Amino acid sequence: MKKEYCVGCCHECCKADGCKLVCGKVKQRITSAKDAETRKAERQQREDAFMKSPLAMARRHIKLALAGVGITSYEDLENFPKRWYTNWLWDDPLDFHAPDLDDLFHLADWAGVDPFEMIAGRPEAKIWHEYPAEQPPEAVPLLCRKDNGSYGEYVRWEDGWRFAEDQDCPASVTVTHWTEVTPE
C-alpha cells in the first residue's frame, strides 16, 4: 500500500487547513474565510440581542405609528427638518446611533402622532396640561415640554423647577406643557 504524501502547496488541496507546507496565499484564504465566519456569527449575535431590546421594540412601534399616517420610508419625510436622524428606522439596526428623545418627540409632532403611542405602542394614556394655567403637583416627576420644543423630566417645587435626577439642582427652564411620569 502506498501512503498518501502531501508535497506542499497546490492551492486546491482539501488538506490545506493544518498543512505545514501550505503557502501564504492559501493561509490568507483560510484565515479570511475563518474571520468572515466569525464576523458573521458575531454580527448575528449583536442583531439577535438588538431585536430583543427595548429600543428594537420602540423602533417597531414607531414604524407602525408612522405607517398609520402614511409614512413608510425615509423618503416620506422629505419636509421633516431632522430627516437624516430617522434613517435608523428603515436601515440596518446595527449601523445607527440611538435616536435622541427630543428628535422622536419632534417627529411625532410633525407627523401628527401621539408620542406615547408612537414610542410605547399604546394609545395615549397621558394628558398634557398647559403650564402655567394648570399647575402640576409638587415633588412629582413630570415630563415637560419646554418653550424651545424639546422635552425633559423635571420636578416642580414651590421655588421653581428642578432636575428630576438631581432635585437639589435648580433647572432654568420655561415649561409650556407637562404630564405626570407614571411607571409602567
N, C-alpha and C positions, 0 to 999 in steps of 0.2 A: 504494500500500500504506500502510495505516495502522500507525503504530508504537504498540506497547503502552506505556502510561504508567501508572505507579502513582501514584494521587492521595494516598496516605497510608494510615494505619492503617485497616484494616477488620476487624481481629481474626481474620479467617479466611484472609488472604492466604497462599498457599503460598510466596510470596517474602518473607515477613516476616523470616526469618533473613538478616540482612545489609542490610535496607532501612533507610535513614537516617530515614525518616519514620514508623517504627513507634512506637506509643505505649508507655508504661511498662508497661501491663498485659500486652501481648504480649511485651515484652522480658523481663518477670519469668517468664512462662510458658516462654519459650525457655530462659532461664538455669536455671530449676528443672528442666526436662527434661534439660538437659545435665549439671547437677550430680547428678541422680538416676542417670544412666547412669554417671558417673564413680564415684560411691559404690558402685554395684552391681559395677562392674569391680574396684575396689579390694578390696571385701569378698570377691569370688570369688578374687582373688589370695591374700588372707590365709587363706581357707579351704583353698585348694589347698596352700599352704605348711604349714598345720597338719596336714592329712591325711597329709603325708609326714614329719612329725616323729616323734621317739621317743615323745613324750607321747601322740600320737594312737594309736600302736601299743600303748602301755601301756593306754590307755583301752579299746581293743578287747579286749585280754587280760583286763582287769578285768571288763568286762561279760560276757565269755564265762565266766569262772570263777564269777562270781556267778550267772549263769543256770544253771550246773550244779548249784547248790544251791537253785534256785527263786526267786532274786531277779532280777526283770526290770524293775523300775521303782523310782522314788523311794518310792512308796507301800509297797513291800515292806520298807522299812527303818524302819517305824514305831517300833520299840523300840530302834533304834540311837541311842546318845546324841549322836552328831555327825552326825545325818542330814542337816542342812542343808548340810554340806560335800560331799555326794555329788551334788548337783544337776547338776554339770558332766558326770556320766556320761551322762545321758539328755537334757540340754538342749543348746542351741546351743553348739558347742565354742568359739566366739569370745566368748561372754558369761560367762566364768568366770575365776576366778583359779586358777593352777596349784595342785593339791592339796598339802597338807603330807604328807610321807612318814610321819610318825607317825600321821596320820589314816588313811592307807591300811593301815598295819600293824594299827591298831585294828579297822578294818573287816574285814580278813582274819581276825583272831582272833574277832571277833564272829560272822562268817558261817561259821567253821569251814573256811576255805580256806587252803591254804598260801600265804603272802605272796609267795614267789618264783614260784610257778605263776601267782598272780593278776596280778602286775605284769609278769613277763617272759614269761608264756605258755608255760612249760615245766615239766615235772614237777620236783618237789622234788629239788634236786641238792645242797643244803646240809644239814648235820646240825647241829642246835642242841645245844650242850653246856651242861650246868648248871654254873654257877660258884658257888662255888669247888671243888666236887667234882672237876670236870675242869679242869685248868689249861691255859690256852692257851699257844701258843708265844710267846716274847718277840719284840719288834720286828717283828711281823707285823700288818698292818691287819686289824681284826676288826669285824664288825657285831655290836653288843652290844644286848641288851635290858636296860634299866635297871629298878630296883625300882619306879619310878613308871609302868611300862608303855610308856615311849617308847623309841625306838631311836636309836642314834648310832654313828659309826665311831670307834673308839679303838684304841690300841696299848698292850699291857701290857709294862711293864718291871719289873725287879726291885723298884724302889722305888714301883711303883703304876701307875695308868692315866694315859695322856696322850692328848691330842687327835691324831687321825691326820693332820690337815692341818698341825699345828704340834707336833711331837714334843718340843720343848723346853718346852712348856707343860703342867704337870700338870693333870689333869682330876679334879675332885672328884665322882666318880660311884660309885654302887653297882650293879654289874653282876650280873644274875641268870643270864643265858644269853649264849652267844657262838657265832659261827660265822665261819670264815675268809672273807675277801673275796677272791674269785678273779676276775681279769679274764676276760672272755669271749674 
